[in-house]
Every structure is written in C-alpha cells, then in structure tokens.
Amino acid sequence: MSGVRKNYENILVFLFPFFVSEWLGHASRPEIRHSRT
C-alpha cells in the first residue's frame, strides 16, 4: 500500500508542472481575448 501510494505521489509530482502550465495557459487565454476584444 505505502509503496503504491509513494509511486502515485511521484507521478503527481512529475505531472504537476504540466498541469500548472496548462492551467496558466487556459487562465491567460481569456484575458488575452478580452484585451483584444
């Protein structure tokens, strides 16, 4: 159980920057659209 959970946490840590960049990209896009409009 503990080993599986640690592996799951490692996967989250590995994908965390990807999710952050995706979230920042989606969050900044509406602002750019509003500024252009």
N, C-alpha and C positions, 0 to 999 in steps of 0.2 A: 504493500500500500504506500509506504513512505517513498520508496524508490520511484513508483509510478507518479506520485504527486510531484516529486522533485523534477522528474523529466517533464511533466506538464508545465511546471513553473519555468523551466529552461526554455521551453517552446514559446511561452508567453513573453519572456524577456527578449527572445530572439525576434519575435514578430512585433514587439511593442513599437520600435521606431517606424516600422512600416505603417502601422495603424495611425500613429501620430502624424506622419507625413500626409497620409490620406485624409485624415480629419482636418488638418490645417489647409490642405488643398481645397476641400469642399467648403470649408468655412470662409476662405478668402475669395472664392469664386463669386458668391452672391454680392459681396462688397464691390468687386470689380464691375459686375453687371450693373449695379445700382449707380456707380460713379459714371459709367459710360452712358447710362440712360438718364 
